[in-house]
Amino acid sequence: MRILSFSFVVALITVAFVSCKKTPDYVPAPFACQCGNVIWQGEDYELLGTTYILTDSTNAKSRRYYITADVSLEGEVATHGLSAWFEVDDIGNGGEFSIDAQTGINQFQAWVDELNPNDPTDTLRQYVPVNAVLQVGAAPSAGGTETVSFLLTLNQLEDGEPVPGDINCSGTFTVTVAP
């Protein structure tokens, strides 16, 4: 009986040892839409996602575009993300729209957020454009691909006020517009 119990324990340990196998740790790969890029702080990053909404349900040419990107630097542990939106009241048949804070020309609105939990002093930085150009290649009225290019000169907001110190951001992206 003792030999039978010992054999059973050995067999159980062998089965447990053989059945436990080490697999590599899961490393999540960020989703990439292959729908554009953004140049931030002099580095080129692929966008993770782009989308749009109609800002006026009665105007099929109203747009608010949203983009997101992972702008993590080497050695950063937490996700370092960039998100932005661009809003145009009416894109018409496409064209160029601009913002110039000195002349007060604001043909579109924009906002950029940089979330960086790796920076313990300022995890969320928000930026507004002081000089910007948005180029829209409008999709056909039957729907299709809309191409957007942007060139922004941004100032960081501190206590709701823009602080001088220009940061450049540019890029190109596409969205699929429904008919």
Secondary structure, DSSP 8 states (H G I E B T S, - for coil): -HHHHHHHHHHHHHHHHHH---------------SEEEEETTEEEEEEEEEEE-SSTT-TT-EEEEEEEE---TT--S--EEEEEEEES--TT-EEEEEETTTTEESSEEEEEEE-TT-TT-SEEEEEEEEEEEEEE---TT-EEEEEEEEEEEEEEETTEEEEEEEEEEEEEEEEE--
